[in-house]
Amino acid sequence: MDPRLQTLQQKLQHTFADPKLFQRAVTHRSFSADHNERLEFLGDSVLNLAVSSLLYRRLGTLAEGDLSRTRANLVKQDTLHQLALDLDLSGVLRLGEGESRSGGQKRPSILADAVEALIGAVFLDAGYGAAEALVHRLYQAVEINPQMQAMGKDAKTGLQEWLQARKMKVPSYRVVLTTGVAHRQTFDVECEIPELGLTERGIGGSRRAGEQAAAAAMLLTLKAKYK
């Protein structure tokens, strides 16, 4: 097995009984007909169930709607992209020459899909228990708390609707700070509502993710200030 795959296997804490499944999980359709899209389809469902069980245990007091919004925040592309970066997936992805030349190994959508494919591969290799355990390990470093539901799937839309309902202008966003190397940057974004004299900050693995985090922080402030 490729040493890079062996390293990834150690990070996943799962030794594949069927190495071909493992290899397929990191193979993009541009590389081979034996690619990871079906595994991604399967992994998406396993991920949602595993995250649901995690939230059910940790956030037992939240209502169904709040749990659903929190789950949406945890399984969206930005979150999966960050998990992929933590696993250093870009170094093991198998891409076609054209996709590789265009920077496909750093593309958030491709990396996020590969995370789902790996979860699907573990499910086929060792069953749901092993796949659920993998998902729970992957999310150990992700902060999960009752306030996350306010972030939902699109906090920027929620904030804009809150302001428009009160006949206020839409907020402004600006990147305050960018850190990290080119393929693993972190964006510190400020959200400002001049009419209310309020600013909040948010951090994400992309500018869009940073804006969403800042909007979510602003929503929490507004809900606490204007009950």
N, C-alpha and C positions, 0 to 999 in steps of 0.2 A: 504494500500500500504506500502511496505517496506520503512522505513524511509530514506534509502540510495537512493531509487528511487525518493522519494519526494524531497530530496536535489538536485538530478540531474535535476529534472523537474524545480526546481527554477532556476538553472543555465542556463537551456535552455530557460527559460522565455516562456514556452509553457505548458499549462495544457491540458493533453490528454483527449479528450472526450471518447476515447476507450483505457482504460488502458492496455488491452490485446496487443494492437499494441506496446505500450511502452515496455512491458515485453518481447515481442518477439524480439524487436530490440537489446536487450542486452543478448540474448540467443544464445550461440554457438551451432553448430550442434552436438558437443560431449555431450551436456546436454539433448537435446530433439529433437524429430522429428519436433516439431514446432519451428524451429530455424530462424535465421535472414538473411539467404543467399539471399532469394528473395527480402527482403527489401534492402539489400545491393546493389543488381543489380539495383533496382529502384532508390535508393539514389545516386548512381554513376552518373546517367544521370541528375538528378535534380541538383546535386552539380556542374556539368560542366556548365549547363545553368546558374545557379545563379552566379557562379564565372565569367562567360563570361559577364553577365550584369553588374557586379561590375566593371570589367576592362574597359568595354565600357564607363562607366560613368567617371571613375577616370583617365584613360589613353587614352583620346580621340585622342591624336595626334599620337599614335603608329600605325604602319602598321599591317595588318592582321597577317603576320608571326610572328612578335614580340609579338603580343597579344597572339597568340597560345603558344609560348614558355613560356611566363609569366604564362599563365593558367596552363600549364603542371607542372611548378614549384610549383604552389599553390595546386594542387590536387593530388600530388604524395604521396606515403606512408609516407615519413618522415614528411611532413607537417601535414598530418592527424593524425599521431601518436602524434605529439606535441599538437594538438588540443584535442586529447583524454586525454593526461596527464593533460592539463589545466582543463578538466572537471572531473578529477579523475574517469575515466571510469573503471579502473582496479578493483575498489572496488565494482562495481555493476554487472560486467559481470557474467553470469551464465554459468559455464563450467562443463563438465563431470569430474569425479574424476581423471582419468588418465591425462587429459589435464591440470587440475589444479595442480596436483603434478609436472608436467614437466614445470611449470611456464608460462602457457598459458595466465594468466591474465596480464602478463607483455610483451607479445610478440607483437612487433610493428604491424605485419600484422593483428592480431586479433583485436587489438585496433583500427587500421585505418578502418578496415571493419565495426566495430561497429559504428563509426562516420557516415559512409555512410548509415548504416541501420537506425540510428536515423533520419537522414534527410529524408529517404524514408518513415519512419513511420509518421513523421510530415506531409509530403505531403499527405499521405492517410487519415490522421486524420483531416486535416483542409485545404487542397488545396495548390496549388503552391505558392500563396502569403505568406502564413505562413512559408513554407519551405524556400523560398528565403530570407525572413526576418531573419530566423534562421541562414542561411549560412552567411549572411552579418554581423550578430552579432558575430558569431564565428571568423570571420576574422578581427574584429575591431582591435585586438591587433597585427595583422600580418602586418609588414611593406610592403607596396605595392608602388613601384615607377617605373619610366621608365627604370631604370638600371637593374631591375630584369630579363628582357628578356635575358640579356647576360648570366644568369645562366642556362637558358634553362632546359632541362630534364637531361642532362649529361654534365656538365661543364668539368669534367675530360677528357672526350673523346675529347671535343672541344679544350682543351689546348694541349693535346697530339698531335692532328692533326696539330695545329698551329706550334708546335715545330718541328715535323717531316718534315713538308713542308720546313723548314729552316735547315734541317739536324742537328738538335740539339737533345740532349738526353732528355728522358722523365723526368719530374720533380720528386722530392722526397717529401714525406709527412711524418710528424711526429706529434704525439700528444704532445702538449706543456703543456696542463693543463686539468685535468678532475675534475669537480665539481659536487656536488649534491649527493643524496643518490643513492643506487645501481639501483633502478628501475626508476630513473629520473635523469640520469646523463647528463651533458653538456660537449661536447668535443671541446676544443680549439685546432685547427690543423694548422700547418704551412706548406705552400707549398713553395718549394725552387727551383729556376733554377740557379744552380751554374755558368753556362756559361755566364749568363747575370748579375750575382750578385744581383738577385732579390729574395725577400721573401715577402709573403703575408699571412695573417691569416684569418681563417674562423671558425665560431662556429655553432655547430649543436647538435641535440638530440641523435646522434649516431656518431661513428667514420666516417662512410661513409658520413653522412650528413655534418660533419665538413670538410671532404676532398673536397666535392663538393662545399661548400661555399668558401673554400680557393682557389680552382681552379677558381671559378667565379670571385673572387677578383683579381686574377692574370690576368685573361683574360681582365678585365677592365683596368688594369694597362698597359698591352701590347698594347691594342688598342689605348690608349691615348698616349703612348710613341713611338709606331711604326706605325703611320698612313700611 
